């Protein structure tokens, strides 16, 4: 279960990070998140993904004789 945390109580090492609260108003949280993003990585329209670069195959082996192949 998640507990409510007062931002003032966060450890000082976390204080350097920006935070957005989605708990009460999701749409407001999204707006705050987008507004906080640098202009260089914002887009006016969705990014269209290109074709996959791999076929999605994965080789996993825990056998010693496959160590040279991996």
Rosetta constraint file for C-alpha pairs under 8 A:
AtomPair CA 5 CA 9 HARMONIC 7.28 0.50
AtomPair CA 5 CA 10 HARMONIC 7.83 0.50
AtomPair CA 6 CA 10 HARMONIC 7.16 0.50
AtomPair CA 10 CA 14 HARMONIC 6.43 0.50
AtomPair CA 10 CA 15 HARMONIC 6.75 0.50
AtomPair CA 11 CA 15 HARMONIC 6.73 0.50
AtomPair CA 12 CA 16 HARMONIC 7.53 0.50
AtomPair CA 20 CA 29 HARMONIC 5.85 0.50
AtomPair CA 20 CA 32 HARMONIC 6.66 0.50
AtomPair CA 20 CA 33 HARMONIC 6.40 0.50
AtomPair CA 21 CA 25 HARMONIC 7.90 0.50
AtomPair CA 21 CA 29 HARMONIC 5.78 0.50
AtomPair CA 22 CA 26 HARMONIC 4.78 0.50
AtomPair CA 22 CA 27 HARMONIC 7.92 0.50
AtomPair CA 22 CA 28 HARMONIC 7.55 0.50
AtomPair CA 22 CA 29 HARMONIC 4.89 0.50
AtomPair CA 22 CA 30 HARMONIC 7.63 0.50
AtomPair CA 25 CA 29 HARMONIC 6.24 0.50
AtomPair CA 26 CA 30 HARMONIC 6.24 0.50
AtomPair CA 27 CA 31 HARMONIC 6.26 0.50
AtomPair CA 28 CA 32 HARMONIC 6.14 0.50
AtomPair CA 29 CA 33 HARMONIC 6.08 0.50
AtomPair CA 30 CA 34 HARMONIC 6.17 0.50
AtomPair CA 31 CA 35 HARMONIC 6.05 0.50
AtomPair CA 32 CA 36 HARMONIC 6.12 0.50
AtomPair CA 33 CA 37 HARMONIC 6.54 0.50
AtomPair CA 34 CA 42 HARMONIC 7.70 0.50
AtomPair CA 37 CA 41 HARMONIC 6.93 0.50
AtomPair CA 37 CA 42 HARMONIC 6.80 0.50
AtomPair CA 38 CA 42 HARMONIC 6.79 0.50
AtomPair CA 43 CA 47 HARMONIC 7.55 0.50
AtomPair CA 61 CA 66 HARMONIC 6.72 0.50
AtomPair CA 62 CA 66 HARMONIC 7.56 0.50
AtomPair CA 63 CA 67 HARMONIC 7.15 0.50
AtomPair CA 66 CA 70 HARMONIC 6.37 0.50
